[in-house]
Amino acid sequence: MTPLVVAAVLTAALTHASWNAIAHGIRDQLLAFTLLGTGGAVCGAALLFFTPLPAAGAWPYLVASALLHVVYQSLLMQSFRLGDFGQMYPIARGSAPLVVTVLAAVFVHEIPDGWVLTGVALASAGLVGVALWGIRGSGTRPHWPAIIAALATGLSIAAYTTVDGLGVRASGTSLGYIAWLMILEGLAIPAYALARRRGQLLTELKPFARRGLVGGVLSVFAYGLVLWAQTQAALAPIAALRESSIIVGAAIGALFFKERFGGPRIAAAGLMVVGIGLMLYPG
């Protein structure tokens, strides 16, 4: 990966952790993801004026990805309801890179060399360790329903990452692909919320509107950078490098949500840094 691709993915990681923290900070998760989806769909619609339509071959991937993103958002809402941000976010994000590595090898024929494979494995172990070692060191028992929801979220992340890696390469326009993806996926949860909350929805959304819509804009920016990076480099190292966002997430959990960080998570973060270094090693 070139320095520009690395910088783009790291910027996406920081932005991604930020919008997830905004979502977690809104207690009613259905309201949070309604605002995020609305903000993303509005951004996608605005981008349509500046980009051509994706190529015909990209549309099956777009539809599949939109469905997978709705599943991902539903699982993420559930994990945020059940557990701490500083643990659920790392488990969800940290479990994805190894699955992406396998899926990329099978479907995209991107076979990683020894350095990249070792780096992905170490980075993934460190990322998950940020969450699991924190639980172990806290003296509390893991909340397994929350962990299972977070792991399922990670599998959905791996699935849409692989689908989008194929789709954006077939689209001929990464900007057009992200625009239509945000429109297709962004309207699903707001439509569900409108059907469920009916006339109360606008009143309930009003106190959180600014935060939620800002989060939606950040989500478009973060994933747009990742999609562009996927046209420039292999999927597996991008997926692993992107998940450095969980270090930011763990720090946000400690600083803003008063969740425990501690020595075990610092050690796991160091392991992650070593893994990222190996992924970027030219061999």
Secondary structure, 3 states (H helix, E strand, C coil): CCHHHHHHHHHHHHHHHHHHHHHHHCCCHHHHHHHHHHHHHHHHHHHHHHCCCCCHHHHHHHHHHHHHHHHHHHHHHHHHHHCCHHHHHHHHHHCHHHHHHHHHHHHHCCCCCHHHHHHHHHHHHHHHHHHHHHHHHHCCCCCHHHHHHHHHHHHHHHHHHHHHHHHHHHHCCHHHHHHHHHHHHHCHHHHHHHHHHHHHHHHHHHHHHHHHHHHHHHHHHHHHHHHHHHCCCCHHHHHHHHCCHHHHHHHHHHHHCCCCCHHHHHHHHHHHHHHHHHHHCCC
